[in-house]
Amino acid sequence: MFGGSGFSMLAIPLAIGAIMTALRFWMFYAGTSAIRGARMSRIAESDGHLSFDERIAERMRELDRETKAANPAPAPFASPPTSGPTGSTRGFGRRQI
């Protein structure tokens, strides 16, 4: 196929394997450095001087404010109108006169 050389039959899969391993390592390293950078930027935020417990309490307060803003108090329950037939006056698929 490649001039009858057994070397090329061995070298091509080895080269592809080496390239794939290098790409995998590069993607792993790039991902961990991005995660490390995100963590360091979070630490450098304005609450970096707070203790762990104070930071947790602040995050809980923020979450509470966000959930209250996203889910306002529900309106009082209003009963549906009963002008039509209700479940007790209808049968199981049969018409009642």
C-alpha positions in Angstrom: 0.0 0.0 0.0 2.7 2.5 1.0 5.5 1.0 -1.1 5.4 -2.3 0.8 7.1 -0.9 3.9 6.1 -2.3 7.2 7.6 0.8 8.9 4.9 3.1 7.5 2.2 0.8 8.7 3.5 1.1 12.2 4.6 4.8 12.1 1.3 6.2 11.0 -0.8 4.9 14.0 2.0 5.8 16.4 2.1 9.3 15.1 -1.7 9.7 15.3 -1.6 8.4 18.8 1.1 10.8 19.8 -0.7 13.7 18.3 -4.0 12.8 20.1 -2.2 12.4 23.4 -0.5 15.8 23.0 -3.9 17.4 22.2 -5.5 15.7 25.2 -2.8 17.0 27.5 -3.0 20.5 26.0 -6.8 20.6 26.5 -6.4 19.4 30.1 -3.7 22.0 30.9 -5.7 24.8 29.3 -8.8 23.8 31.2 -7.1 23.6 34.6 -5.4 27.0 34.1 -8.8 28.5 33.2 -10.3 27.0 36.3 -7.4 28.2 38.4 -7.8 31.7 37.0 -11.5 31.8 37.7 -10.9 30.7 41.3 -8.2 33.3 41.9 -10.4 36.1 40.5 -13.2 35.0 42.9 -10.8 35.1 45.8 -9.7 38.6 44.8 -13.3 39.9 44.9 -14.5 42.3 47.5 -15.4 39.6 49.9 -11.9 38.1 49.9 -11.2 39.5 53.3 -14.2 37.8 54.9 -13.9 34.5 56.7 -15.4 31.3 55.3 -18.5 31.5 57.5 -19.1 35.2 56.7 -18.8 34.5 52.9 -21.3 31.6 53.2 -23.8 33.9 55.1 -23.4 36.6 52.5 -24.0 34.1 49.6 -27.1 32.8 51.5 -28.5 36.3 51.8 -27.8 37.0 48.1 -29.6 33.7 47.1 -32.6 34.6 49.4 -32.9 38.0 47.7 -32.7 36.5 44.3 -35.3 33.9 45.0 -37.7 36.5 46.4 -37.2 38.7 43.4 -37.7 35.8 41.0 -40.7 34.3 42.8 -43.0 37.0 44.1 -45.6 36.0 46.6 -48.4 34.1 44.9 -51.8 35.7 44.6 -54.5 34.4 46.9 -56.2 31.3 45.5 -59.4 32.1 43.6 -62.0 29.3 43.2 -62.8 28.6 39.5 -66.3 29.5 38.3 -68.9 26.7 38.8 -71.2 27.6 36.0 -70.4 24.5 33.9 -70.7 20.9 34.9 -68.3 19.8 37.6 -66.5 16.5 38.1 -69.3 15.1 40.2 -72.1 15.7 37.7 -70.2 14.2 34.8 -69.8 10.4 34.3 -66.9 8.5 32.8 -67.3 9.5 29.2 -71.1 9.2 29.2 -73.4 12.0 28.7 -75.8 12.6 31.5 -79.1 14.4 30.8 
